[in-house]
Amino acid sequence: MQYILAPITTLCMGQAASTMGQRFALPNSHIMIHQPSGGARRQASDIAIQAKEILRWREHLNRLSVHHAGRDIALIEKHMERDHYMGPQEAFEFGLIDQDAGPGGAS
């Protein structure tokens, strides 16, 4: 989405991903962030390879989240360690959405 020149608007009614400036969530939406996961069921060496890749991807996602949400890396790592659910107001304050699309929502 970062490379598309046309504006992208997203209204979250369930699960969504979008571009900064056009991210909205309805009042009953739940926004969840978490670290990547995998389900390797192979030889030990294959599992080690996949684990290394997941850890590399986790670091990359954390850096992207710092850049796009404007939050400290320690806070991002804390929230991404396990499933972390937020309502629209918390997601707005965290920098994940741009507007609570409900009546009287943050903008």
Buried (B, 14 or more C-beta within 10 A) or exposed (E): EEEEEEEBEBBBEEEBEBBBEBBBBBEEBEBEBBBEEEEBEEEEEEEEEBEEEBEEEBEEBBEEBBEEBEBEEEEBBEBBEEEBEBBBBBBBEBBBBBBBBBEEBBE
